[in-house]
Amino acid sequence: MVNSVIGTSVARHDLPGKLTGEARYASDIQLPGMLHGKIVRSPHPHARITSIDASHLENLDGVHAVLTPFDVPSGRLAPDLPILDLEVRFVGDEVAAVAADDEDLAEYAASLLEVRYEQLPFVTTAREALESGDALVHPEGNLVGGEPLALTRGDVDEGFEEADRIFSMSFSTPAHSPAPLEPRAAVAMWEDGKLTVWKTSRGVHADRLSLASALGVHRDDVRVIGATLGAGFGGKDESRLSVIAAELARRAGKPVKIEATREEEFVAGRKRHSTETAVKVGVKNDGTVTAIHATTLMDTGAYLASGPGVVRRAGQAALYLYRCANVRYDGHLVYTNQPSAASYRALGAPQGHFALEVTMNHIADELGIDPLEFRLRNHVGIEGQAGERVTPANEIIDTQPVEGGIPFSSNGLRECLERGADAFGWKDREAAKRESQSQQQSQSQSEGRLKTGSGMSMLIYRGGPGGRSAARVRLNGDGSVQVIAGLMDVGEGSTTVIAQIVAEAVGVPYESVRVTFGDTADTPEAPITAGSTATFSTGTAAKQAAEELRAKILGVVATHLDDDVIGLSVVDGAVLSEDGNVRLALEDIAALAGAEELEAMASVMPGSRDHIVNSFGAHFAEVEVDTETGNVRVLRYVAAHDSGRILNPQLATNQVEGGVSQMLGFTLSEEMLTDPHSGVTLNASFLEHKSPTIQEYPPIEVIFADVVDPIGPYGAKALGEPPSVGVAPAVINAIYDAVGVCITDLPATPDKVLDALREQEGVQEDA
């Protein structure tokens, strides 16, 4: 029987260690003589440090190192991020650090540093930052790059002239913390001039480059080991924590650990960008879309991090989700004296889709067209957008294209819309709504206070190709197969799926594959785990290397057999001949190879020169709105996704369920709040940052389109981030269906719902 593990729900590779407590997180690392570091943080939103007096620490036993911006190496982690700076740019920004024998002593020593500041003008909102002439967060100005990102296809003005009707709406989304269970941590150790760092990481090779650059050492003298991650969500790391630990360790001559507190994780970790977005759409009376123009104002906080990529991705829905020849997107990325924003699951796409899909729902309502029918008429098809290709013929197509004239490699969006609608019962929703409300009214003391409604949205997302990716695959002496990649598993299960790909390509059971990830000492270069690229990019490299290893295995066997043996193959961990007369276990083949190492390496630049590789989805939500309290409860949810062939159904389902659940917080309750007068974060704890609990999560039905992508490894496309994209518009559109108010400022908290209902009542009374 031919071995096949693709499409099966094998057990997660990392699960035993996590369940038994054997998995080591960064905070678990303990080294002999290890010190503990604490960071002094700014109490001001914007200030210049004029002096730091550390004299009180000179005779304090157990304090081994002090780090201030007056004596750090001149290197930078990023163009706008030195190790420490004489200018601090948000409340919580790093000022100085100390290393001591234990955490309590380190914290006490940090409190003894006397820091003097010259306070500077500050801004806490993106719009204020754009308009301010004196409160410059960075010398080059508050608008990143000095001008907005402008992307166009066709002639948007001409498209609006062709329209019978033009609709405009404005939206805002909040800063939003990933709120991971594990705060970030780092342990740094120097030996013979070489640095080893264990850290929370989503890209050990990228971390090695930034650490080497900042500390002024050669990259070969830096080793980064990615510890088990307690939820990544894209937000780890893009901060100074590991480089401060490394410099403290260098000065102390001992290992140093720094672990962020929960408050520090909220404030000085990284968060989702807050946005203001305006959407303008032109349509014909029959619903045909003639023009789309979206403009986003995005707050990146005090430092840039991944901001340019985030503001770009926020425009992709407007540019490509709907079939339209005339589109424009303008993205303004702005510095403020807020804690830094950076990568967070589906970075930018949830904000952009929320604005576009709520606008499109409003248009369908105004035109008297069913929201599902409106999308079925207008969604982008397999042929892509109208227009001419701009990308040279020999270049890989951008997974976030602007140009037209290029087809998709696969497109299951229509299937997602239709199958999702059938599973949800979209066509029968009005009857179900009446029945549900009738039942609720009979059970409620306040008859008529509970209203139910249904909403939907659709989505587009880059499909998986990322930066150059590499993998090595080796036959071990015991017959197991080792796959070695620089990738980090950030919790999404890439170690499992990559192992499945290698098992399938070589022809061995999944249990026979060993995985080495996330250590720069013995893994090939790899990009960060971001953009839902891991399975597609590293998976493609692993598949190629595994196929080459299989060929080498068969070659070794062939040289030791008679010439008349034909039809060799690897099945279930053994080499078989077609007639069944030859059967050799892989450990025997390793012995036959002797000194010859059976290993293969592949390095690929994933993607396509002929097609756009994108993933798609359609989400459907039913909500219950309490018109007396403003509370919104999601009753049920259907998420239909086109992510190509599903390599591990259970993992894939978990990804969708997790993405939907996570973004219900973004939609209904979660936001990071900053006092505009002081710049202080007001809710840096789980008591005040209202993350939903399991009690708030609805039943989620997950559907996968019957699509196999011809470009991806074994037909797979991106899945990790797309489930986060469609949640907010589906739920907000359902609230509108229930009570007739459109919440355009997230999150849709009870007070906002009640305010909207009161405003609606006032309008009706005036009418």
Solvent accessible surface area in square Angstrom, and as a share of the most:
residue,aa,sasa,rsa
1,M,215,0.96
2,V,117,0.67
3,N,21,0.11
4,S,66,0.42
5,V,12,0.07
6,I,7,0.04
7,G,32,0.31
8,T,60,0.35
9,S,62,0.40
10,V,28,0.16
11,A,74,0.58
12,R,51,0.19
13,H,73,0.33
14,D,31,0.16
15,L,69,0.34
16,P,82,0.52
17,G,20,0.19
18,K,64,0.27
19,L,136,0.67
20,T,93,0.54
21,G,62,0.59
22,E,134,0.60
23,A,20,0.16
24,R,134,0.49
25,Y,58,0.22
26,A,0,0.00
27,S,31,0.20
28,D,67,0.35
29,I,4,0.02
30,Q,119,0.53
31,L,36,0.18
32,P,123,0.77
33,G,52,0.50
34,M,21,0.09
35,L,4,0.02
36,H,37,0.17
37,G,4,0.04
38,K,26,0.11
39,I,18,0.09
40,V,24,0.14
41,R,51,0.18
42,S,3,0.02
43,P,77,0.48
44,H,37,0.17
45,P,9,0.06
46,H,7,0.03
47,A,0,0.00
48,R,100,0.36
49,I,5,0.03
50,T,74,0.43
51,S,44,0.28
52,I,29,0.15
53,D,57,0.30
54,A,31,0.24
55,S,54,0.35
56,H,100,0.44
57,L,10,0.05
58,E,135,0.61
59,N,143,0.73
60,L,45,0.23
61,D,129,0.67
62,G,18,0.17
63,V,28,0.16
64,H,69,0.31
65,A,8,0.06
66,V,38,0.22
67,L,0,0.00
68,T,14,0.08
69,P,14,0.09
70,F,103,0.43
71,D,73,0.38
72,V,29,0.17
73,P,33,0.21
74,S,110,0.71
75,G,19,0.18
76,R,113,0.41
77,L,30,0.15
78,A,33,0.26
79,P,121,0.76
80,D,15,0.08
81,L,10,0.05
82,P,14,0.09
83,I,0,0.00
84,L,6,0.03
85,D,31,0.16
86,L,73,0.36
87,E,31,0.14
88,V,1,0.00
89,R,13,0.05
90,F,4,0.02
91,V,21,0.12
92,G,6,0.06
93,D,1,0.00
94,E,13,0.06
95,V,0,0.00
96,A,0,0.00
97,A,0,0.00
98,V,0,0.00
99,A,0,0.00
100,A,0,0.00
101,D,72,0.37
102,D,67,0.35
103,E,85,0.38
104,D,113,0.58
105,L,37,0.18
106,A,0,0.00
107,E,103,0.46
108,Y,117,0.44
109,A,0,0.00
110,A,12,0.10
111,S,83,0.53
112,L,44,0.22
113,L,14,0.07
114,E,82,0.37
115,V,31,0.18
116,R,167,0.61
117,Y,50,0.19
118,E,82,0.37
119,Q,124,0.55
120,L,30,0.15
121,P,71,0.44
122,F,64,0.27
123,V,3,0.02
124,T,6,0.04
125,T,64,0.37
126,A,10,0.08
127,R,116,0.42
128,E,78,0.35
129,A,1,0.01
130,L,66,0.33
131,E,134,0.60
132,S,28,0.18
133,G,70,0.68
134,D,107,0.55
135,A,4,0.03
136,L,72,0.36
137,V,0,0.00
138,H,8,0.04
139,P,111,0.70
140,E,122,0.55
141,G,15,0.15
142,N,8,0.04
143,L,34,0.17
144,V,29,0.17
145,G,72,0.70
146,G,58,0.56
147,E,122,0.55
148,P,52,0.33
149,L,59,0.29
150,A,52,0.41
151,L,34,0.17
152,T,66,0.39
153,R,16,0.06
154,G,59,0.57
155,D,70,0.36
156,V,20,0.12
157,D,98,0.51
158,E,89,0.40
159,G,0,0.00
160,F,21,0.09
161,E,143,0.64
162,E,80,0.36
163,A,18,0.14
164,D,76,0.40
165,R,93,0.34
166,I,85,0.43
167,F,17,0.07
168,S,79,0.51
169,M,31,0.14
170,S,76,0.49
171,F,9,0.04
172,S,31,0.20
173,T,7,0.04
174,P,13,0.08
175,A,12,0.09
176,H,0,0.00
177,S,4,0.03
178,P,12,0.08
179,A,17,0.14
180,P,4,0.03
181,L,151,0.75
182,E,18,0.08
183,P,22,0.14
184,R,7,0.03
185,A,1,0.01
186,A,0,0.00
187,V,0,0.00
188,A,0,0.00
189,M,40,0.18
190,W,46,0.16
191,E,106,0.48
192,D,145,0.75
193,G,53,0.51
194,K,108,0.46
195,L,1,0.00
196,T,21,0.12
197,V,0,0.00
198,W,32,0.11
199,K,2,0.01
200,T,2,0.01
201,S,0,0.00
202,R,15,0.06
203,G,4,0.04
204,V,0,0.00
205,H,5,0.02
206,A,42,0.33
207,D,25,0.13
208,R,25,0.09
209,L,86,0.43
210,S,31,0.20
211,L,2,0.01
212,A,7,0.06
213,S,69,0.45
214,A,0,0.00
215,L,6,0.03
216,G,68,0.66
217,V,35,0.20
218,H,113,0.50
219,R,83,0.30
220,D,101,0.52
221,D,41,0.21
222,V,4,0.02
223,R,94,0.34
224,V,0,0.00
225,I,32,0.16
226,G,15,0.15
227,A,9,0.07
228,T,39,0.22
229,L,5,0.03
230,G,15,0.14
231,A,23,0.18
232,G,3,0.03
233,F,61,0.26
234,G,17,0.16
235,G,2,0.02
236,K,2,0.01
237,D,10,0.05
238,E,48,0.21
239,S,10,0.07
240,R,4,0.01
241,L,9,0.05
242,S,6,0.04
243,V,0,0.00
244,I,0,0.00
245,A,0,0.00
246,A,0,0.00
247,E,8,0.04
248,L,0,0.00
249,A,1,0.00
250,R,85,0.31
251,R,85,0.31
252,A,21,0.16
253,G,65,0.63
254,K,77,0.33
255,P,15,0.09
256,V,0,0.00
257,K,11,0.05
258,I,6,0.03
259,E,64,0.29
260,A,7,0.05
261,T,61,0.36
262,R,62,0.23
263,E,107,0.48
264,E,30,0.14
265,E,9,0.04
266,F,8,0.03
267,V,17,0.10
268,A,7,0.06
269,G,1,0.01
270,R,16,0.06
271,K,14,0.06
272,R,2,0.01
273,H,1,0.00
274,S,30,0.19
275,T,6,0.03
276,E,66,0.29
277,T,9,0.05
278,A,46,0.36
279,V,3,0.01
280,K,77,0.33
281,V,0,0.00
282,G,0,0.00
283,V,0,0.00
284,K,72,0.30
285,N,100,0.51
286,D,85,0.44
287,G,0,0.00
288,T,66,0.38
289,V,7,0.04
290,T,11,0.07
291,A,0,0.00
292,I,0,0.00
293,H,46,0.20
294,A,4,0.03
295,T,41,0.24
296,T,2,0.01
297,L,8,0.04
298,M,0,0.00
299,D,12,0.06
300,T,0,0.00
301,G,1,0.01
302,A,0,0.00
303,Y,5,0.02
304,L,37,0.19
305,A,37,0.28
306,S,27,0.17
307,G,0,0.00
308,P,64,0.40
309,G,35,0.34
310,V,1,0.00
311,V,7,0.04
312,R,36,0.13
313,R,19,0.07
314,A,5,0.04
315,G,0,0.00
316,Q,8,0.03
317,A,1,0.00
318,A,5,0.04
319,L,0,0.00
320,Y,0,0.00
321,L,0,0.00
322,Y,1,0.00
323,R,107,0.39
324,C,4,0.02
325,A,48,0.37
326,N,17,0.09
327,V,1,0.00
328,R,75,0.27
329,Y,1,0.00
330,D,13,0.07
331,G,2,0.02
332,H,40,0.18
333,L,8,0.04
334,V,0,0.00
335,Y,7,0.03
336,T,0,0.00
337,N,0,0.00
338,Q,26,0.11
339,P,5,0.03
340,S,1,0.01
341,A,0,0.00
342,A,1,0.01
343,S,4,0.03
344,Y,3,0.01
345,R,25,0.09
346,A,0,0.00
347,L,18,0.09
348,G,0,0.00
349,A,3,0.02
350,P,1,0.01
351,Q,2,0.01
352,G,7,0.06
353,H,2,0.01
354,F,0,0.00
355,A,0,0.00
356,L,2,0.01
357,E,0,0.00
358,V,2,0.01
359,T,0,0.00
360,M,0,0.00
361,N,13,0.07
362,H,55,0.25
363,I,0,0.00
364,A,0,0.00
365,D,71,0.37
366,E,80,0.36
367,L,33,0.16
368,G,71,0.68
369,I,20,0.10
370,D,53,0.27
371,P,22,0.14
372,L,11,0.06
373,E,69,0.31
374,F,0,0.00
375,R,0,0.00
376,L,28,0.14
377,R,102,0.37
378,N,5,0.02
379,H,11,0.05
380,V,0,0.00
381,G,11,0.11
382,I,91,0.46
383,E,97,0.44
384,G,2,0.02
385,Q,5,0.02
386,A,65,0.51
387,G,49,0.47
388,E,149,0.67
389,R,74,0.27
390,V,118,0.68
391,T,24,0.14
392,P,71,0.45
393,A,86,0.67
394,N,112,0.58
395,E,86,0.39
396,I,50,0.26
397,I,6,0.03
398,D,79,0.41
399,T,11,0.06
400,Q,20,0.09
401,P,3,0.02
402,V,30,0.17
403,E,25,0.11
404,G,1,0.01
405,G,42,0.40
406,I,2,0.01
407,P,51,0.32
408,F,3,0.01
409,S,13,0.09
410,S,9,0.06
411,N,28,0.15
412,G,3,0.03
413,L,0,0.00
414,R,109,0.40
415,E,44,0.20
416,C,1,0.01
417,L,0,0.00
418,E,78,0.35
419,R,101,0.37
420,G,0,0.00
421,A,5,0.04
422,D,109,0.57
423,A,39,0.31
424,F,4,0.01
425,G,27,0.26
426,W,5,0.02
427,K,175,0.74
428,D,99,0.51
429,R,37,0.13
430,E,76,0.34
431,A,53,0.41
432,A,44,0.34
433,K,38,0.16
434,R,156,0.57
435,E,104,0.47
436,S,22,0.14
437,Q,28,0.13
438,S,68,0.44
439,Q,97,0.43
440,Q,26,0.12
441,Q,51,0.23
442,S,95,0.61
443,Q,152,0.68
444,S,31,0.20
445,Q,191,0.85
446,S,37,0.24
447,E,136,0.61
448,G,20,0.19
449,R,70,0.25
450,L,35,0.17
451,K,59,0.25
452,T,1,0.00
453,G,1,0.01
454,S,11,0.07
455,G,2,0.02
456,M,0,0.00
457,S,0,0.00
458,M,0,0.00
459,L,0,0.00
460,I,2,0.01
461,Y,4,0.02
462,R,44,0.16
463,G,0,0.00
464,G,0,0.00
465,P,6,0.04
466,G,19,0.18
467,G,34,0.33
468,R,129,0.47
469,S,0,0.00
470,A,8,0.06
471,A,0,0.00
472,R,55,0.20
473,V,0,0.00
474,R,64,0.23
475,L,12,0.06
476,N,30,0.15
477,G,61,0.59
478,D,97,0.50
479,G,9,0.09
480,S,7,0.04
481,V,0,0.00
482,Q,25,0.11
483,V,0,0.00
484,I,8,0.04
485,A,0,0.00
486,G,1,0.01
487,L,3,0.01
488,M,9,0.04
489,D,19,0.10
490,V,23,0.13
491,G,27,0.26
492,E,40,0.18
493,G,0,0.00
494,S,2,0.01
495,T,13,0.07
496,T,0,0.00
497,V,17,0.09
498,I,0,0.00
499,A,0,0.00
500,Q,0,0.00
501,I,0,0.00
502,V,0,0.00
503,A,0,0.00
504,E,39,0.17
505,A,1,0.01
506,V,0,0.00
507,G,7,0.07
508,V,0,0.00
509,P,42,0.26
510,Y,19,0.07
511,E,126,0.57
512,S,28,0.18
513,V,6,0.04
514,R,106,0.39
515,V,24,0.14
516,T,37,0.21
517,F,32,0.13
518,G,1,0.01
519,D,18,0.09
520,T,9,0.05
521,A,64,0.49
522,D,71,0.37
523,T,10,0.06
524,P,14,0.09
525,E,82,0.37
526,A,11,0.08
527,P,35,0.22
528,I,58,0.30
529,T,14,0.08
530,A,32,0.25
531,G,3,0.03
532,S,21,0.13
533,T,9,0.05
534,A,9,0.07
535,T,35,0.20
536,F,4,0.02
537,S,2,0.01
538,T,2,0.01
539,G,0,0.00
540,T,25,0.15
541,A,0,0.00
542,A,0,0.00
543,K,45,0.19
544,Q,87,0.38
545,A,0,0.00
546,A,0,0.00
547,E,55,0.25
548,E,75,0.34
549,L,0,0.00
550,R,86,0.31
551,A,61,0.47
552,K,77,0.33
553,I,0,0.00
554,L,37,0.18
555,G,34,0.33
556,V,11,0.06
557,V,0,0.00
558,A,53,0.41
559,T,109,0.64
560,H,103,0.46
561,L,48,0.24
562,D,105,0.55
563,D,148,0.77
564,D,117,0.61
565,V,45,0.26
566,I,120,0.61
567,G,38,0.37
568,L,36,0.18
569,S,47,0.30
570,V,13,0.07
571,V,19,0.11
572,D,66,0.34
573,G,17,0.16
574,A,3,0.02
575,V,0,0.00
576,L,43,0.21
577,S,8,0.05
578,E,136,0.61
579,D,101,0.52
580,G,55,0.53
581,N,125,0.64
582,V,20,0.11
583,R,157,0.57
584,L,43,0.21
585,A,34,0.26
586,L,2,0.01
587,E,79,0.35
588,D,69,0.36
589,I,0,0.00
590,A,18,0.14
591,A,79,0.61
592,L,68,0.34
593,A,14,0.11
594,G,54,0.52
595,A,114,0.89
596,E,101,0.45
597,E,117,0.52
598,L,5,0.03
599,E,39,0.17
600,A,3,0.03
601,M,89,0.40
602,A,10,0.08
603,S,57,0.37
604,V,16,0.09
605,M,93,0.42
606,P,8,0.05
607,G,23,0.22
608,S,11,0.07
609,R,127,0.46
610,D,91,0.47
611,H,58,0.26
612,I,0,0.00
613,V,2,0.01
614,N,0,0.00
615,S,0,0.00
616,F,0,0.00
617,G,0,0.00
618,A,0,0.00
619,H,0,0.00
620,F,0,0.00
621,A,0,0.00
622,E,19,0.09
623,V,0,0.00
624,E,17,0.08
625,V,0,0.00
626,D,16,0.08
627,T,41,0.24
628,E,101,0.45
629,T,63,0.37
630,G,0,0.00
631,N,74,0.38
632,V,17,0.10
633,R,125,0.46
634,V,8,0.05
635,L,37,0.18
636,R,73,0.27
637,Y,1,0.01
638,V,4,0.02
639,A,0,0.00
640,A,1,0.00
641,H,0,0.00
642,D,0,0.00
643,S,3,0.02
644,G,2,0.02
645,R,94,0.34
646,I,28,0.14
647,L,9,0.05
648,N,4,0.02
649,P,50,0.32
650,Q,98,0.44
651,L,10,0.05
652,A,6,0.05
653,T,35,0.20
654,N,61,0.31
655,Q,30,0.13
656,V,0,0.00
657,E,59,0.27
658,G,31,0.30
659,G,0,0.00
660,V,0,0.00
661,S,14,0.09
662,Q,28,0.12
663,M,0,0.00
664,L,5,0.03
665,G,0,0.00
666,F,0,0.00
667,T,0,0.00
668,L,28,0.14
669,S,35,0.23
670,E,8,0.03
671,E,39,0.17
672,M,19,0.08
673,L,79,0.39
674,T,26,0.15
675,D,35,0.18
676,P,79,0.49
677,H,158,0.71
678,S,40,0.26
679,G,0,0.00
680,V,62,0.35
681,T,18,0.11
682,L,103,0.51
683,N,6,0.03
684,A,15,0.12
685,S,33,0.21
686,F,89,0.37
687,L,143,0.71
688,E,87,0.39
689,H,0,0.00
690,K,114,0.48
691,S,39,0.25
692,P,26,0.16
693,T,75,0.44
694,I,145,0.73
695,Q,162,0.72
696,E,90,0.41
697,Y,76,0.29
698,P,12,0.08
699,P,99,0.62
700,I,30,0.15
701,E,85,0.38
702,V,31,0.18
703,I,17,0.09
704,F,39,0.16
705,A,8,0.06
706,D,123,0.64
707,V,22,0.13
708,V,97,0.56
709,D,1,0.01
710,P,97,0.61
711,I,55,0.28
712,G,8,0.08
713,P,5,0.03
714,Y,48,0.18
715,G,4,0.04
716,A,4,0.03
717,K,6,0.03
718,A,4,0.03
719,L,27,0.14
720,G,20,0.20
721,E,18,0.08
722,P,0,0.00
723,P,0,0.00
724,S,0,0.00
725,V,1,0.00
726,G,0,0.00
727,V,0,0.00
728,A,2,0.01
729,P,0,0.00
730,A,0,0.00
731,V,0,0.00
732,I,0,0.00
733,N,3,0.02
734,A,0,0.00
735,I,0,0.00
736,Y,59,0.23
737,D,44,0.23
738,A,13,0.10
739,V,19,0.11
740,G,37,0.36
741,V,10,0.06
742,C,44,0.27
743,I,9,0.05
744,T,42,0.24
745,D,63,0.33
746,L,2,0.01
747,P,0,0.00
748,A,2,0.02
749,T,23,0.13
750,P,59,0.37
751,D,86,0.44
752,K,46,0.20
753,V,0,0.00
754,L,32,0.16
755,D,81,0.42
756,A,20,0.16
757,L,18,0.09
758,R,143,0.52
759,E,122,0.55
760,Q,46,0.21
761,E,94,0.42
762,G,28,0.27
763,V,93,0.54
764,Q,115,0.51
765,E,145,0.65
766,D,130,0.67
767,A,117,0.91
